[in-house]
Amino acid sequence: MTGPDLSALKPALPNIKNHGREALREEFKRAGLPAYRADQVMAWVYVRGVEDIDAMTDLPLDLRKRLAATWAVRALDLVDLQTSEDGTRKLVLETADHELLEAVLIPEERRNTLCVSTQVGCPLACSFCATGKLGLRRNLTVAEIVDQWARARAILSEDESITNVVFMGMGEPLLNLAAVKESIQIFSEPRTLGMAPRRITVSTSGVVPQIRPLLEIGPINLAISLHATTDEVRDELVPLNKRFPLEVLLGTLRQEELVSRKRPVFFEYTLMEGINDSLEDARRLSPLLEGIASKVNLIPMNSHDGSVYRAPKAAVCDAFAAEVHASGLRVTLRRNRGRDIDAACGQLAARTTSGQGHSSQPRSG
Ligand code: SF4
């Protein structure tokens, strides 16, 4: 895939996809247009997947001309698409200012999950993560988050759709909270995409002050990148733990208003050989998570170039999962998806098959 015409992104213009319904209606009213015109445009963009304003035929011709001259609809170009043996597809996407990011489409039996990025790079420098090695280049805009959905939908066949969205790609979503919340509004807006909040999951490494403001948006799922059962190990793997240690993070999740949401918290736990894969770790999980409705997802480490961490042997992963299960917690041992195309958790570092992009950066993997 070569030669995207980035001028089509119209970076100098405001972007339709930067606005949820209410905000776009306000923008249209400010421009002297009836608010229902914003609803019409959103229906074209999100329901019919039409991004060419000239093709929005229920708008008067002069209005189409005016909107096309003053608004952009796209924010990203697809510059590379890689398909894994297991059907997982990784989209490498380019912004108008030539930053690269990735989104991953994961097909499962009855659903298609899209994993979206929220930042180019990430400032949190988790020691096992390829994205963290890039550092933070910048936050993504709402339009750049939502356009990951549009670009992914464009590669699906007519009878496929995106059923779930997880904010687990490049970046820490809670460090770009306003854009994440506005994107969730757009994904869940009944007149456009209408995705049920329970089909949307936001993952955090534990930016404690932003957890409650995030959850004010509604009954979405929260996932915590836990990865360790002691502060000593977690300080090493997730340096943010030094600011918000386990007791603070888990204490926040135990607070009444969060417990009363009646939605389980997903705890992501990457199993790393000799680091956090002992049976003592497995036994520590249940008392650690007491008082929180929890689901534990175990993910064997995806090793990448430059990484000192390795996945434990399959028997060790199985024994760990069995011990967690025996302690009464709900637990899943995940298969790695998209590992052969570096699309698995912790592997995203935005490089194309042709080696374009952050080629001086460490390869994700
Ligand atoms: S694991 Fe998540 S929070 Fe940590 S460096 Fe990677 S992208 Fe950032």
Residues whose N, C-alpha, C, O or C-beta is under 5 A from the ligand:
A	BS01	SF4	C122 L124 A125 C126 C129 T131 G132 G169 M170 G171 E172 S205
